[in-house]
Structures are given as structure tokens and as C-alpha cells.
Amino acid sequence: MRLPVLIAAAALILPAGTVIAQHAGHHQATDPIATAIAASSRTPKNVARDQYRHPAETLAFFGVTPGQTVVEYAPSGGWYTEILAPLLRDHGTFYALQPTGRYLDGYKTFLAANPAVYDKVKVVPFPEETAKIPAGSVDTVLTFRNVHNMVMAGNEAATFKAFFDVLKPGGTLGVVDHRLPEDRDTALEKSSGYLKVSTIRRIAQAAGFEYVGASEVNANPRDTADWPKGVWTLPPTLSQKDVDKDKYLAIGESDRMTLKFRKPGK
């Protein structure tokens, strides 16, 4: 009979990430990351940014799975929380390690607005209450577009040490940030919002991490990283307001490095 062949062929033409297996009895297993990305609880303005942030490919590269214990450092407005909270809600643990300051209360308000989705998110103010996350208990630490803020504030070493301490041996640190070409003046890292890959690798390795590899999934070759107001010139901030707005919208969000590190051990 040709029916099984036709079913298998049909699975191959579905959108990438939709089907990961076709089993006996014609039951299909859906990708839990794709399911979380498709959650109706996500806000439309955040969904519109998937084209720049590639959450499915990014989380898959970092090896995030539903049963893990995951820390997101500085979730701020909750863009990735909208995906990670439903992904981890039933079988995993999700810590939001939010720096004390202007975003903390807003983040708590964001969570409280939808308790059916966010009731299990564990908010941990950083650095005061980091010890609420047991040392050596975390599978994956994620931070998206935050290391440049650490470098500008001068607290990158202490923050990466905290990441290292909470991770299990063999655990993953996943970093996404705005990429500064290696031949640019390093002084730009203190003002532009862009960092060199070599800088983040140095910070991570100084904290004890091993470099695993990089993905170009969040690269944007249209971003030349030399804008009047740094990375904030580009969307979504558009710091120049209407000046050359169409130009910056056509470029899109920044060119980003996507780097994976590992805490040594099993």
C-alpha cells in the first residue's frame, strides 16, 4: 500500500518545526517550542518581532526543552517570557532573574495580568535575592540583548559569576546581543549598545565558561553598526523618530550574535 508513504511525504511539506515525528497509528508529535510560540497569550506586537528574533531557532540552538530549569536574566518587558513561561509551565521551572530597578514592578504587573499562563514564573530580584535560585540547580541560563548593559554599567563579571554559580555542571549559558565588528574601536562598547563577539567570549571564559559555538540565526547583514544613536537608532526604539525612519525600518532590528557556552562538568 502507498498510504504510509503519502502520509510521510505530507509531513515533510509542513512548515519547519511543526512536525518532528510521524509515529505508528498516524499520531504526530508537535514541537513544544513551536507550540509555545503559537500560544494565543502572546501579544501581537511581540509576535510581529519573531522575524527579527527567530525564537524557535534560537531556543533550539540553546537546547531548551520543556522539562528543564531555566533562568532568563533581565526579562524586562517579557518578550521571551511569553514563550518560555508556557513552554516550561507544566514540566519545568522558569526563574525570571530581574535586576532591581525600573523594570521589576512592570514585569510583575505583566505577569499578574495573565495568571493562567504566568502563575508559575518565579521572579527573583537581582542581585539581592539571587540565592533563592539554588546553586548548581539550573539547566540553562538565557540572556537576550543585555550584556551590553552590563558592560556599560561595569558589572559584567559579577553577573556572569552569578550565571555560573546557579548552573549545573554541564549546563548551558545562551547569549544574544548586538554585534560590533571586531575591527571597530572597543570604546564604542561603552556607548553604542554593540559588543564584539570576542568581548563576550572573554567575559564568559573569565567566569569559567567554555565556549561551545555560535549560530548566525539572528544575523542581519544590513546593519552596519555605525548609527548616530547607536543600536537604538534602529527599530524597535527608532531614537531618531521620523528622521530617516523608513530607512531604518527597511534595515530592521540589529545584527546579533548568538553564542552558546557551557559550565564545565558532566
Summary of the structure (lengths in Angstrom):
residues: 266
radius of gyration: 19.5
end to end distance: 47.3
largest distance: 67.3
contacts: 799
relative contact order: 0.12
helix: 39%
strand: 22%
